[in-house]
């Protein structure tokens, strides 16, 4: 791995946009997310529909974590397009309002706008949609730390993982995620103590220079963690799928860990809110330990 550095000269906008297209997070690249159009502080992106992104094979609907990761990545691109290519960024806060399930088989698009940048914080809003931006799948607001570390994903040589990771979902009929290809793709499993575990793998990396786990992957993990808590609560209540109409809408429990700040149960199934932070802005280091849920054992 190369030494981290900050380039001396800002990048002209056209060079900045081209660098962002080719030098992004590991997950962003292997997911197929494309930067289709760029303007200062503004990004239009698209993600092709893939079977591995499905959250429920019975419906074909995209996993909510796919939308979370896409919006996180797209917001990051808008922030980079508002800067000059000399400073590292990191997700500080991300809130997503899911509006409706994504239609199976259709690509998903995002339009992200970085509307304010201070000395250390950038503010972004984004819309994920399929056919029309006026008919969103989800909307997001986010804050990014500017100058988060001394790396530069646009110029530094990334860590060598020997082989490019791929997104695959091995079949596992005995898994609690047997019907969720994306959860299996991330390797999410139930640990011996009942807590959910997402093991480290190159595919979940965001910043490949540090390396650090992608903020959107943290959100995807919490999405599954919250679903498990909701399903466990449903079993205790004797209901099949309490307050969870489909896989697109998050059902994060009130004690889904430090990274999850809660869910508005009064908002109704179409307006539930997910808000996560990256532990006071610190990157989750990809130290090959992966992530664990904080509450699953107590609620098993």
Backbone as CSV, one residue per row, in Angstrom:
resi,resn,N_x,N_y,N_z,CA_x,CA_y,CA_z,C_x,C_y,C_z
1,UNK,0.853,-1.194,0.000,0.000,0.000,0.000,0.883,1.234,0.000
2,UNK,0.493,2.238,-0.736,1.313,3.434,-0.840,1.141,4.316,0.387
3,UNK,2.080,5.243,0.549,1.926,6.243,1.584,0.777,7.170,1.207
4,UNK,0.006,7.581,2.200,-1.094,8.492,1.919,-0.560,9.897,1.761
5,UNK,-1.239,10.667,0.907,-0.773,12.029,0.643,-1.925,12.867,0.147
6,UNK,-1.717,14.154,0.193,-2.694,15.108,-0.323,-2.032,15.870,-1.463
7,UNK,-2.607,15.864,-2.669,-1.981,16.574,-3.777,-1.969,18.069,-3.523
8,UNK,-0.992,18.749,-4.099,-0.841,20.182,-3.879,-1.821,20.999,-4.699
9,UNK,-2.084,20.560,-5.919,-2.877,21.378,-6.830,-4.313,20.860,-6.938
10,UNK,-5.302,21.763,-6.902,-6.689,21.357,-7.138,-6.851,20.818,-8.554
11,UNK,-7.841,19.940,-8.729,-8.118,19.383,-10.050,-9.108,20.269,-10.796
12,UNK,-8.870,20.553,-12.073,-9.907,21.211,-12.886,-11.171,20.359,-12.863
13,UNK,-12.332,21.003,-13.037,-13.589,20.274,-12.843,-13.710,19.049,-13.746
14,UNK,-13.389,19.162,-15.011,-13.517,18.017,-15.916,-12.633,16.852,-15.466
15,UNK,-11.423,17.149,-15.016,-10.542,16.091,-14.519,-11.072,15.508,-13.215
16,UNK,-11.651,16.369,-12.382,-12.243,15.910,-11.127,-13.374,14.919,-11.391
17,UNK,-14.270,15.262,-12.327,-15.400,14.382,-12.651,-14.918,13.048,-13.191
18,UNK,-13.901,13.062,-14.044,-13.369,11.819,-14.592,-12.710,10.983,-13.507
19,UNK,-12.017,11.636,-12.578,-11.380,10.904,-11.483,-12.426,10.243,-10.592
20,UNK,-13.526,10.946,-10.341,-14.589,10.389,-9.499,-15.225,9.179,-10.171
21,UNK,-15.354,9.208,-11.485,-15.937,8.068,-12.202,-15.112,6.801,-12.017
22,UNK,-13.783,6.946,-11.980,-12.935,5.760,-11.958,-12.285,5.428,-10.642
23,UNK,-12.258,6.381,-9.697,-11.564,6.168,-8.433,-12.526,6.431,-7.287
24,UNK,-13.366,5.448,-7.003,-14.331,5.613,-5.915,-14.141,4.492,-4.901
25,UNK,-15.160,4.221,-4.122,-15.077,3.148,-3.137,-15.015,1.802,-3.839
26,UNK,-14.493,0.809,-3.119,-14.448,-0.546,-3.674,-15.866,-1.031,-3.956
27,UNK,-16.760,-0.903,-2.974,-18.137,-1.365,-3.192,-18.799,-0.594,-4.323
28,UNK,-18.599,0.715,-4.376,-19.222,1.513,-5.426,-18.839,1.047,-6.817
29,UNK,-17.578,0.702,-7.004,-17.114,0.244,-8.315,-17.675,-1.122,-8.675
30,UNK,-17.595,-2.087,-7.739,-18.032,-3.443,-8.089,-19.551,-3.567,-8.134
31,UNK,-20.265,-2.607,-7.535,-21.726,-2.648,-7.607,-22.232,-2.259,-8.989
32,UNK,-21.394,-1.550,-9.745,-21.811,-1.085,-11.067,-22.413,0.304,-11.058
33,UNK,-22.340,1.002,-9.922,-22.881,2.353,-9.849,-22.124,3.277,-10.794
34,UNK,-22.863,4.009,-11.602,-22.273,4.882,-12.611,-22.563,6.345,-12.298
35,UNK,-21.573,7.193,-12.537,-21.794,8.634,-12.521,-22.157,9.027,-13.945
36,UNK,-23.433,9.310,-14.178,-23.928,9.578,-15.531,-23.751,11.028,-15.960
37,UNK,-23.820,11.920,-14.983,-23.739,13.345,-15.297,-23.210,14.080,-14.079
38,UNK,-22.432,15.110,-14.308,-21.830,15.840,-13.198,-21.893,17.338,-13.425
39,UNK,-22.096,18.064,-12.334,-22.026,19.521,-12.322,-21.414,19.888,-10.971
40,UNK,-20.917,21.089,-10.813,-20.340,21.461,-9.516,-21.327,21.233,-8.366
41,UNK,-20.963,20.330,-7.454,-21.813,20.033,-6.309,-23.040,19.209,-6.626
42,UNK,-23.103,18.597,-7.792,-24.314,17.887,-8.205,-23.950,16.637,-8.990
43,UNK,-24.598,15.511,-8.643,-24.300,14.236,-9.292,-25.585,13.514,-9.660
44,UNK,-25.617,12.979,-10.876,-26.689,12.100,-11.330,-26.061,10.720,-11.550
45,UNK,-26.578,9.721,-10.878,-25.979,8.392,-10.953,-27.055,7.340,-11.207
46,UNK,-26.611,6.134,-11.567,-27.555,5.034,-11.811,-26.917,3.715,-11.419
47,UNK,-27.757,2.787,-10.996,-27.317,1.458,-10.564,-28.152,0.414,-11.286
48,UNK,-27.536,-0.427,-12.118,-28.296,-1.457,-12.831,-28.905,-2.476,-11.864
49,UNK,-30.086,-2.928,-12.190,-30.734,-3.976,-11.395,-29.972,-5.279,-11.561
50,UNK,-29.687,-5.951,-10.455,-28.996,-7.230,-10.486,-29.659,-8.174,-9.495
51,UNK,-29.774,-9.460,-9.820,-30.395,-10.412,-8.887,-29.738,-10.435,-7.516
52,UNK,-28.434,-10.166,-7.444,-27.742,-10.210,-6.160,-28.191,-9.076,-5.238
53,UNK,-28.833,-8.040,-5.792,-29.296,-6.916,-4.987,-30.665,-7.169,-4.353
54,UNK,-31.285,-8.278,-4.647,-32.652,-8.546,-4.188,-32.675,-8.813,-2.686
55,UNK,-33.692,-8.288,-2.039,-33.867,-8.515,-0.608,-34.839,-9.620,-0.290
56,UNK,-35.721,-9.942,-1.214,-36.713,-11.001,-1.014,-36.960,-11.658,-2.362
57,UNK,-36.538,-12.904,-2.506,-36.661,-13.585,-3.790,-38.111,-13.832,-4.185
58,UNK,-39.019,-13.777,-3.237,-40.427,-13.992,-3.569,-41.026,-12.803,-4.303
59,UNK,-40.483,-11.606,-4.058,-41.012,-10.401,-4.700,-40.052,-9.817,-5.729
60,UNK,-38.753,-10.097,-5.572,-37.759,-9.505,-6.464,-37.424,-8.068,-6.135
61,UNK,-37.941,-7.556,-5.022,-37.716,-6.165,-4.634,-36.285,-5.998,-4.138
62,UNK,-35.674,-4.853,-4.467,-34.326,-4.561,-4.015,-34.244,-4.515,-2.498
63,UNK,-33.139,-4.995,-1.966,-32.860,-4.890,-0.539,-32.722,-3.414,-0.178
64,UNK,-33.284,-3.016,0.965,-33.174,-1.626,1.390,-31.739,-1.179,1.556
65,UNK,-30.852,-2.125,1.901,-29.440,-1.780,2.056,-28.790,-1.376,0.755
66,UNK,-29.279,-1.879,-0.359,-28.752,-1.482,-1.673,-29.053,-0.013,-1.923
67,UNK,-30.277,0.387,-1.595,-30.664,1.789,-1.766,-29.860,2.670,-0.810
68,UNK,-29.687,2.206,0.426,-28.905,2.949,1.405,-27.490,3.196,0.904
69,UNK,-26.833,2.132,0.441,-25.449,2.244,-0.024,-25.353,3.129,-1.256
70,UNK,-26.334,3.029,-2.157,-26.304,3.851,-3.361,-26.434,5.337,-3.015
71,UNK,-27.374,5.652,-2.117,-27.559,7.051,-1.742,-26.332,7.595,-1.018
72,UNK,-25.722,6.784,-0.173,-24.506,7.209,0.523,-23.395,7.514,-0.480
73,UNK,-23.202,6.601,-1.429,-22.159,6.790,-2.446,-22.465,7.988,-3.337
74,UNK,-23.713,8.143,-3.733,-24.093,9.241,-4.622,-23.942,10.593,-3.931
75,UNK,-24.313,10.644,-2.651,-24.127,11.880,-1.891,-22.634,12.213,-1.798
76,UNK,-21.812,11.186,-1.602,-20.372,11.409,-1.546,-19.823,11.964,-2.846
77,UNK,-20.335,11.494,-3.975,-19.885,12.018,-5.262,-20.253,13.491,-5.407
78,UNK,-21.452,13.868,-4.943,-21.863,15.274,-5.033,-20.950,16.157,-4.182
79,UNK,-20.572,15.641,-3.007,-19.659,16.405,-2.150,-18.304,16.579,-2.836
80,UNK,-17.775,15.488,-3.393,-16.493,15.590,-4.097,-16.563,16.581,-5.253
81,UNK,-17.704,16.625,-5.933,-17.874,17.548,-7.053,-18.019,18.994,-6.594
82,UNK,-18.283,19.187,-5.298,-18.347,20.548,-4.751,-16.987,21.017,-4.250
83,UNK,-16.041,20.066,-4.141,-14.705,20.388,-3.657,-13.736,20.452,-4.842
84,UNK,-12.456,20.318,-4.571,-11.463,20.476,-5.640,-10.534,19.279,-5.793
85,UNK,-10.893,18.159,-5.147,-10.082,16.958,-5.291,-8.887,16.873,-4.370
86,UNK,-8.775,17.769,-3.399,-7.603,17.764,-2.516,-7.904,17.290,-1.104
87,UNK,-9.190,17.053,-0.776,-9.528,16.703,0.599,-10.351,15.426,0.657
88,UNK,-10.056,14.596,1.645,-10.802,13.363,1.860,-12.139,13.682,2.532
89,UNK,-13.137,12.848,2.275,-14.445,13.012,2.904,-14.855,11.695,3.564
90,UNK,-15.786,11.791,4.498,-16.331,10.603,5.158,-17.753,10.902,5.591
91,UNK,-18.634,9.902,5.498,-20.027,10.072,5.920,-20.074,10.316,7.418
92,UNK,-20.712,11.408,7.809,-20.875,11.734,9.217,-22.278,11.396,9.696
93,UNK,-23.258,11.678,8.856,-24.654,11.434,9.228,-25.446,11.152,7.959
94,UNK,-26.328,10.174,8.025,-27.142,9.814,6.860,-28.539,9.447,7.319
95,UNK,-29.515,10.143,6.791,-30.909,9.838,7.097,-31.621,9.521,5.791
96,UNK,-32.411,8.453,5.803,-33.128,8.037,4.598,-34.609,7.873,4.913
97,UNK,-35.441,8.469,4.081,-36.890,8.259,4.134,-37.271,7.379,2.954
98,UNK,-37.696,6.157,3.231,-38.147,5.260,2.164,-39.587,5.596,1.806
99,UNK,-39.830,5.805,0.511,-41.147,6.222,0.052,-41.991,5.052,-0.459
100,UNK,-41.344,4.115,-1.164,-42.078,2.998,-1.740,-41.070,1.927,-2.166
101,UNK,-41.532,0.686,-2.399,-40.615,-0.344,-2.895,-40.147,-0.028,-4.316
102,UNK,-38.896,-0.361,-4.594,-38.391,-0.231,-5.959,-39.003,-1.317,-6.835
103,UNK,-39.370,-0.965,-8.057,-39.966,-1.936,-8.979,-38.916,-2.951,-9.420
104,UNK,-39.171,-4.253,-9.230,-38.190,-5.271,-9.636,-37.870,-5.186,-11.124
105,UNK,-36.603,-5.364,-11.459,-36.174,-5.397,-12.844,-35.750,-4.068,-13.423
106,UNK,-36.053,-2.960,-12.739,-35.697,-1.638,-13.247,-34.444,-1.116,-12.557
107,UNK,-33.611,-0.387,-13.321,-32.462,0.279,-12.724,-32.956,1.326,-11.736
108,UNK,-32.088,1.687,-10.799,-32.428,2.745,-9.856,-31.460,3.899,-10.075
109,UNK,-31.981,5.120,-9.985,-31.185,6.320,-10.246,-31.165,7.211,-9.001
110,UNK,-30.197,8.107,-8.966,-30.119,9.054,-7.850,-29.657,10.413,-8.358
111,UNK,-30.231,11.450,-7.800,-29.815,12.828,-8.070,-29.446,13.434,-6.728
112,UNK,-28.178,13.793,-6.555,-27.672,14.295,-5.286,-27.133,15.712,-5.453
113,UNK,-27.419,16.563,-4.466,-27.005,17.962,-4.510,-26.301,18.320,-3.203
114,UNK,-25.057,18.760,-3.317,-24.339,19.305,-2.164,-24.637,20.802,-2.132
115,UNK,-25.484,21.213,-1.203,-25.995,22.577,-1.234,-25.259,23.539,-0.308
116,UNK,-24.370,23.013,0.541,-23.599,23.907,1.409,-22.323,23.199,1.869
117,UNK,-21.223,23.908,1.838,-19.952,23.386,2.335,-19.348,24.411,3.288
118,UNK,-19.058,23.973,4.517,-18.358,24.819,5.473,-16.894,24.373,5.519
119,UNK,-16.143,24.885,6.461,-14.726,24.521,6.538,-14.530,23.029,6.767
120,UNK,-15.464,22.398,7.496,-15.256,20.988,7.842,-16.439,20.077,7.551
121,UNK,-17.590,20.651,7.157,-18.790,19.843,6.934,-19.430,20.200,5.596
122,UNK,-19.896,19.163,4.877,-20.669,19.359,3.644,-22.066,18.790,3.842
123,UNK,-23.065,19.504,3.367,-24.463,19.115,3.525,-25.042,18.716,2.165
124,UNK,-25.771,17.594,2.148,-26.251,17.024,0.887,-27.698,16.577,1.026
125,UNK,-28.417,16.633,-0.070,-29.728,15.987,-0.158,-29.769,15.178,-1.450
126,UNK,-30.547,14.103,-1.450,-30.553,13.203,-2.605,-31.912,12.536,-2.765
127,UNK,-32.204,12.164,-3.987,-33.441,11.442,-4.307,-33.092,10.204,-5.114
128,UNK,-33.602,9.058,-4.684,-33.473,7.816,-5.450,-34.803,7.546,-6.135
129,UNK,-34.750,7.228,-7.409,-35.970,7.035,-8.172,-35.700,6.052,-9.312
130,UNK,-36.750,5.696,-10.052,-36.586,4.801,-11.192,-37.017,5.457,-12.494
131,UNK,-38.276,5.798,-12.616,-38.757,6.386,-13.872,-38.829,7.908,-13.827
132,UNK,-39.126,8.473,-12.663,-39.244,9.921,-12.555,-38.764,10.378,-11.186
133,UNK,-38.007,11.451,-11.148,-37.539,11.991,-9.873,-38.700,12.497,-9.025
134,UNK,-39.834,12.782,-9.673,-41.022,13.226,-8.947,-41.743,12.077,-8.262
135,UNK,-41.311,10.853,-8.523,-41.916,9.662,-7.920,-40.804,8.857,-7.243
136,UNK,-40.268,9.359,-6.117,-39.068,8.770,-5.533,-39.298,7.415,-4.854
137,UNK,-38.254,6.606,-4.881,-38.194,5.386,-4.071,-37.782,5.755,-2.651
138,UNK,-36.844,6.686,-2.545,-36.366,7.140,-1.237,-35.731,8.507,-1.390
139,UNK,-35.701,9.245,-0.294,-34.990,10.516,-0.251,-33.998,10.467,0.911
140,UNK,-32.949,11.278,0.808,-31.915,11.255,1.841,-31.401,12.653,2.112
141,UNK,-30.982,12.867,3.335,-30.201,14.039,3.715,-28.962,13.528,4.424
142,UNK,-27.841,14.183,4.201,-26.589,13.673,4.758,-25.628,14.809,5.069
143,UNK,-24.707,14.528,5.982,-23.585,15.405,6.278,-22.301,14.608,6.089
144,UNK,-21.311,15.223,5.474,-20.016,14.586,5.267,-18.928,15.426,5.913
145,UNK,-17.979,14.762,6.531,-16.825,15.443,7.076,-15.854,15.751,5.942
146,UNK,-15.379,16.971,5.875,-14.406,17.396,4.867,-13.018,17.419,5.514
147,UNK,-12.057,16.815,4.835,-10.731,16.690,5.438,-10.740,15.635,6.520
148,UNK,-11.445,14.526,6.266,-11.656,13.504,7.289,-10.389,12.745,7.661
149,UNK,-9.465,12.616,6.729,-8.210,11.922,6.991,-7.200,12.361,5.927
150,UNK,-5.999,11.827,6.027,-4.941,12.263,5.118,-4.791,11.329,3.925
151,UNK,-5.900,10.836,3.425,-5.876,10.041,2.205,-6.570,10.808,1.094
152,UNK,-6.356,10.367,-0.138,-7.071,10.940,-1.271,-7.367,9.813,-2.250
153,UNK,-8.629,9.388,-2.251,-9.040,8.271,-3.094,-8.879,8.574,-4.578
154,UNK,-8.820,9.859,-4.934,-8.737,10.234,-6.345,-7.315,10.151,-6.898
155,UNK,-6.319,10.105,-6.003,-4.939,10.095,-6.481,-4.077,9.006,-5.860
156,UNK,-4.335,8.615,-4.612,-3.490,7.626,-3.947,-3.714,6.235,-4.522
157,UNK,-2.687,5.417,-4.451,-2.803,4.028,-4.907,-3.533,3.221,-3.844
158,UNK,-4.616,2.525,-4.199,-5.378,1.774,-3.201,-4.634,0.542,-2.720
159,UNK,-5.099,0.019,-1.584,-4.546,-1.200,-1.031,-4.752,-2.344,-2.011
160,UNK,-3.760,-3.207,-2.146,-3.813,-4.332,-3.068,-4.451,-5.526,-2.381
161,UNK,-5.653,-5.903,-2.843,-6.323,-7.065,-2.281,-6.096,-8.317,-3.126
162,UNK,-5.099,-8.255,-4.021,-4.658,-9.386,-4.831,-5.642,-9.770,-5.918
163,UNK,-6.927,-9.684,-5.672,-7.931,-9.991,-6.692,-9.123,-9.075,-6.488
164,UNK,-9.728,-8.638,-7.578,-10.895,-7.774,-7.472,-12.055,-8.548,-6.868
165,UNK,-12.691,-8.011,-5.830,-13.828,-8.720,-5.230,-15.024,-8.721,-6.171
166,UNK,-15.900,-9.671,-5.986,-17.126,-9.764,-6.782,-18.324,-9.845,-5.851
167,UNK,-19.481,-9.506,-6.376,-20.722,-9.593,-5.607,-21.445,-10.868,-5.995
168,UNK,-21.398,-11.849,-5.122,-22.061,-13.127,-5.339,-22.851,-13.491,-4.096
169,UNK,-23.915,-14.271,-4.279,-24.766,-14.679,-3.164,-24.867,-16.199,-3.142
170,UNK,-23.952,-16.872,-2.444,-23.997,-18.340,-2.380,-25.312,-18.829,-1.786
171,UNK,-25.864,-19.878,-2.363,-27.103,-20.450,-1.840,-26.853,-21.046,-0.461
172,UNK,-27.792,-20.829,0.454,-27.708,-21.387,1.802,-29.116,-21.555,2.346
173,UNK,-29.769,-22.671,2.006,-31.170,-22.875,2.410,-31.386,-22.833,3.916
174,UNK,-30.342,-23.135,4.706,-30.495,-23.165,6.163,-30.317,-21.790,6.794
175,UNK,-29.889,-20.807,6.015,-29.627,-19.470,6.548,-30.930,-18.731,6.824
176,UNK,-30.958,-17.894,7.877,-32.139,-17.047,8.079,-32.316,-16.040,6.951
177,UNK,-31.274,-15.894,6.101,-31.343,-14.991,4.957,-31.401,-15.775,3.651
178,UNK,-31.994,-16.959,3.699,-32.081,-17.818,2.512,-32.800,-17.120,1.363
179,UNK,-33.745,-16.234,1.681,-34.503,-15.543,0.651,-33.979,-14.135,0.376
180,UNK,-32.826,-13.803,0.932,-32.258,-12.470,0.758,-30.864,-12.562,0.152
181,UNK,-30.762,-12.577,-1.179,-29.446,-12.677,-1.819,-28.449,-11.617,-1.366
182,UNK,-28.904,-10.366,-1.161,-27.957,-9.316,-0.803,-27.374,-9.548,0.591
183,UNK,-28.199,-10.003,1.531,-27.678,-10.300,2.861,-26.655,-11.427,2.792
184,UNK,-26.921,-12.447,1.965,-25.960,-13.543,1.818,-24.699,-13.054,1.116
185,UNK,-24.854,-12.133,0.178,-23.701,-11.571,-0.516,-22.755,-10.891,0.469
186,UNK,-23.302,-10.212,1.462,-22.490,-9.532,2.453,-21.963,-10.486,3.518
187,UNK,-22.411,-11.740,3.471,-21.941,-12.725,4.435,-22.559,-12.577,5.812
188,UNK,-23.666,-11.857,5.910,-24.291,-11.636,7.214,-24.802,-12.957,7.778
189,UNK,-24.497,-13.206,9.032,-24.880,-14.456,9.680,-25.182,-14.190,11.152
190,UNK,-25.760,-15.182,11.807,-26.029,-15.104,13.234,-24.865,-15.752,13.968
191,UNK,-24.230,-15.015,14.878,-23.102,-15.530,15.622,-23.527,-16.508,16.697
192,UNK,-22.557,-17.136,17.333,-22.838,-18.123,18.377,-23.578,-17.522,19.567
193,UNK,-23.375,-16.222,19.790,-24.044,-15.570,20.920,-25.376,-14.950,20.531
194,UNK,-25.818,-15.200,19.301,-27.104,-14.677,18.846,-27.027,-13.325,18.183
195,UNK,-25.865,-12.673,18.209,-25.713,-11.372,17.564,-25.443,-11.542,16.079
196,UNK,-25.952,-10.618,15.286,-25.658,-10.655,13.859,-24.209,-10.237,13.618
197,UNK,-23.593,-10.855,12.629,-22.210,-10.568,12.288,-22.105,-10.350,10.789
198,UNK,-21.422,-9.283,10.393,-21.043,-9.092,8.997,-19.522,-9.167,8.930
199,UNK,-18.959,-10.265,8.444,-17.503,-10.427,8.445,-16.834,-9.469,7.478
200,UNK,-15.583,-9.158,7.798,-14.811,-8.324,6.888,-14.607,-9.031,5.555
201,UNK,-14.709,-8.266,4.472,-14.330,-8.750,3.147,-14.039,-7.518,2.302
202,UNK,-13.196,-7.635,1.293,-12.879,-6.468,0.455,-14.102,-5.818,-0.173
203,UNK,-15.156,-6.589,-0.400,-16.323,-6.036,-1.101,-17.058,-4.968,-0.290
204,UNK,-16.885,-4.927,1.037,-17.615,-3.953,1.851,-16.781,-2.713,2.147
205,UNK,-15.645,-2.580,1.488,-14.757,-1.442,1.747,-15.239,-0.187,1.024
206,UNK,-15.150,0.933,1.729,-15.421,2.221,1.126,-14.117,2.845,0.662
207,UNK,-13.376,3.444,1.587,-12.072,4.041,1.270,-11.031,2.926,1.154
208,UNK,-10.487,2.677,-0.039,-9.540,1.577,-0.216,-8.112,1.935,0.198
209,UNK,-7.888,3.181,0.577,-6.550,3.602,0.970,-6.302,3.286,2.439
210,UNK,-7.301,3.508,3.305,-7.098,3.290,4.738,-6.790,1.829,5.099
211,UNK,-7.623,0.830,4.742,-8.989,0.878,4.189,-10.024,1.016,5.316
212,UNK,-11.253,1.399,4.944,-12.337,1.553,5.906,-13.618,0.973,5.320
213,UNK,-14.468,0.441,6.175,-15.739,-0.135,5.740,-16.651,0.979,5.205
214,UNK,-17.320,0.706,4.102,-18.233,1.645,3.446,-19.372,2.007,4.404
215,UNK,-19.661,3.307,4.526,-20.754,3.736,5.387,-22.081,3.126,4.984
216,UNK,-22.292,2.959,3.674,-23.531,2.341,3.203,-23.635,0.884,3.593
217,UNK,-22.481,0.190,3.727,-22.494,-1.201,4.161,-22.871,-1.301,5.640
218,UNK,-22.443,-0.306,6.422,-22.866,-0.257,7.816,-24.377,-0.099,7.889
219,UNK,-24.916,0.785,7.040,-26.361,0.961,7.000,-27.088,-0.292,6.556
220,UNK,-26.535,-1.007,5.568,-27.148,-2.244,5.098,-27.154,-3.295,6.196
221,UNK,-26.064,-3.361,6.962,-25.980,-4.307,8.069,-27.035,-3.993,9.130
222,UNK,-27.157,-2.713,9.495,-28.160,-2.326,10.480,-29.565,-2.604,9.972
223,UNK,-29.751,-2.500,8.675,-31.056,-2.802,8.070,-31.441,-4.242,8.365
224,UNK,-30.517,-5.185,8.175,-30.794,-6.589,8.472,-30.956,-6.819,9.959
225,UNK,-30.145,-6.124,10.749,-30.219,-6.270,12.196,-31.585,-5.850,12.709
226,UNK,-32.081,-4.723,12.177,-33.397,-4.257,12.584,-34.496,-5.196,12.144
227,UNK,-34.364,-5.767,10.939,-35.357,-6.725,10.462,-35.431,-7.932,11.382
228,UNK,-34.267,-8.419,11.811,-34.244,-9.590,12.688,-34.926,-9.290,14.007
229,UNK,-34.690,-8.076,14.535,-35.351,-7.714,15.788,-36.855,-7.637,15.594
230,UNK,-37.266,-7.056,14.467,-38.702,-6.936,14.190,-39.341,-8.316,14.054
231,UNK,-38.662,-9.228,13.335,-39.206,-10.569,13.155,-39.254,-11.334,14.469
232,UNK,-38.209,-11.145,15.314,-38.209,-11.809,16.613,-39.359,-11.293,17.468
233,UNK,-39.604,-9.997,17.414,-40.714,-9.405,18.155,-42.036,-9.947,17.631
234,UNK,-42.129,-10.117,16.312,-43.359,-10.643,15.716,-43.622,-12.067,16.204
235,UNK,-42.549,-12.873,16.276,-42.732,-14.247,16.766,-43.188,-14.252,18.220
236,UNK,-42.628,-13.354,19.027,-43.037,-13.288,20.427,-44.496,-12.862,20.552
237,UNK,-44.947,-12.030,19.630,-46.332,-11.566,19.663,-47.280,-12.522,18.958
238,UNK,-46.706,-13.536,18.302,-47.536,-14.503,17.596,-48.004,-14.008,16.247
239,UNK,-47.324,-12.981,15.703,-47.691,-12.454,14.394,-46.644,-12.886,13.381
240,UNK,-47.026,-12.909,12.124,-46.120,-13.389,11.076,-45.050,-12.369,10.743
241,UNK,-45.435,-11.145,10.437,-44.481,-10.097,10.034,-44.977,-8.766,10.571
242,UNK,-44.929,-8.599,11.872,-45.510,-7.408,12.483,-44.886,-6.124,11.950
243,UNK,-45.745,-5.238,11.457,-45.308,-3.908,11.048,-44.192,-3.934,10.017
244,UNK,-44.218,-4.938,9.131,-43.188,-5.004,8.092,-43.826,-5.480,6.793
245,UNK,-44.411,-4.569,5.993,-45.181,-4.975,4.818,-44.343,-5.510,3.678
246,UNK,-43.083,-5.115,3.559,-42.257,-5.623,2.474,-40.803,-5.371,2.804
247,UNK,-39.906,-5.889,1.968,-38.487,-5.798,2.291,-37.902,-4.423,2.035
248,UNK,-38.627,-3.582,1.308,-38.073,-2.277,0.978,-38.126,-1.319,2.163
249,UNK,-39.124,-1.485,3.032,-39.315,-0.522,4.106,-38.601,-0.989,5.362
250,UNK,-37.736,-0.164,5.938,-36.956,-0.596,7.085,-37.805,-0.740,8.325
251,UNK,-37.446,-1.667,9.185,-38.142,-1.879,10.443,-37.101,-1.940,11.549
252,UNK,-36.382,-0.847,11.734,-35.305,-0.815,12.698,-35.872,-0.621,14.091
253,UNK,-35.444,-1.462,15.016,-35.942,-1.397,16.377,-35.346,-0.234,17.142
254,UNK,-35.958,0.141,18.269,-35.497,1.305,19.024,-34.163,1.091,19.701
255,UNK,-33.696,-0.164,19.786,-32.398,-0.421,20.394,-31.502,-1.154,19.416
256,UNK,-31.464,-0.688,18.177,-30.678,-1.355,17.136,-29.226,-0.928,17.142
257,UNK,-28.717,-0.469,18.275,-27.293,-0.215,18.400,-26.918,1.248,18.349
258,UNK,-25.660,1.521,18.645,-25.178,2.886,18.672,-25.328,3.583,17.329
259,UNK,-25.196,2.829,16.241,-25.236,3.469,14.934,-26.647,3.791,14.486
260,UNK,-27.639,3.162,15.111,-29.026,3.388,14.702,-29.693,4.318,15.698
261,UNK,-30.224,5.410,15.207,-30.810,6.411,16.082,-32.321,6.289,16.208
262,UNK,-32.922,5.249,15.575,-34.332,5.020,15.845,-35.229,5.035,14.636
263,UNK,-36.511,4.823,14.904,-37.518,4.740,13.856,-38.784,5.399,14.372
264,UNK,-39.440,6.147,13.524,-40.655,6.839,13.901,-41.843,5.932,13.632
265,UNK,-42.331,5.255,14.661,-43.447,4.319,14.496,-44.746,5.043,14.175
266,UNK,-44.823,6.332,14.489,-46.051,7.066,14.217,-46.146,7.521,12.772
267,UNK,-45.049,7.391,12.028,-45.031,7.931,10.667,-45.757,7.043,9.669
268,UNK,-46.070,5.799,10.067,-46.749,4.908,9.145,-45.765,4.125,8.302
269,UNK,-46.210,3.011,7.697,-45.285,2.128,6.987,-44.603,2.744,5.789
270,UNK,-45.187,3.795,5.209,-44.577,4.369,4.008,-43.625,5.517,4.314
271,UNK,-43.508,5.893,5.601,-42.681,7.057,5.912,-41.751,6.788,7.094
272,UNK,-41.299,5.554,7.245,-40.397,5.273,8.345,-39.036,5.900,8.085
273,UNK,-38.374,6.275,9.162,-37.130,7.008,9.006,-35.957,6.192,9.543
274,UNK,-34.894,6.175,8.779,-33.650,5.545,9.209,-32.574,6.610,9.291
275,UNK,-31.898,6.648,10.423,-30.834,7.631,10.588,-29.650,6.939,11.230
276,UNK,-28.486,7.043,10.607,-27.306,6.415,11.179,-26.150,7.380,11.212
277,UNK,-25.244,7.193,12.159,-24.038,7.993,12.206,-22.840,7.075,12.281
278,UNK,-21.677,7.586,11.926,-20.467,6.761,11.924,-19.621,7.042,13.157
279,UNK,-20.222,6.867,14.336,-19.509,7.009,15.599,-18.722,8.315,15.668
280,UNK,-19.443,9.409,15.752,-18.839,10.738,15.865,-17.921,11.055,14.694
281,UNK,-18.270,10.527,13.528,-17.535,10.883,12.328,-16.307,10.040,12.069
282,UNK,-15.969,9.124,12.960,-14.790,8.292,12.734,-15.105,7.193,11.722
283,UNK,-14.170,6.914,10.831,-14.337,5.814,9.885,-14.315,4.501,10.640
284,UNK,-15.130,3.538,10.171,-15.077,2.194,10.730,-13.938,1.472,10.033
285,UNK,-12.836,1.284,10.710,-11.650,0.714,10.089,-11.900,-0.727,9.659
286,UNK,-11.473,-1.040,8.457,-11.597,-2.409,7.939,-10.453,-3.231,8.513
287,UNK,-10.593,-3.612,9.784,-9.520,-4.300,10.488,-9.699,-5.818,10.473
288,UNK,-10.511,-6.293,9.527,-10.783,-7.713,9.351,-11.576,-8.312,10.509
289,UNK,-12.214,-7.452,11.295,-13.082,-7.920,12.362,-14.553,-7.856,11.955
290,UNK,-14.852,-7.113,10.895,-16.239,-6.987,10.465,-17.062,-6.187,11.457
291,UNK,-18.377,-6.370,11.427,-19.286,-5.657,12.309,-20.176,-6.631,13.048
292,UNK,-20.590,-6.246,14.256,-21.506,-7.047,15.055,-22.662,-6.162,15.493
293,UNK,-23.829,-6.770,15.674,-24.952,-6.032,16.210,-24.770,-5.895,17.714
294,UNK,-25.417,-4.856,18.291,-25.249,-4.594,19.702,-26.365,-5.191,20.555
295,UNK,-27.490,-5.524,19.955,-28.657,-5.852,20.767,-29.226,-7.235,20.535
296,UNK,-28.822,-7.916,19.480,-29.551,-9.114,19.066,-29.605,-10.179,20.142
297,UNK,-28.535,-10.351,20.917,-28.522,-11.385,21.935,-29.588,-11.122,22.977
298,UNK,-29.714,-9.851,23.396,-30.672,-9.517,24.432,-32.103,-9.700,23.980
299,UNK,-32.324,-9.645,22.663,-33.695,-9.725,22.140,-33.960,-11.022,21.421
300,UNK,-33.046,-12.002,21.503,-33.224,-13.261,20.789,-34.411,-14.024,21.324
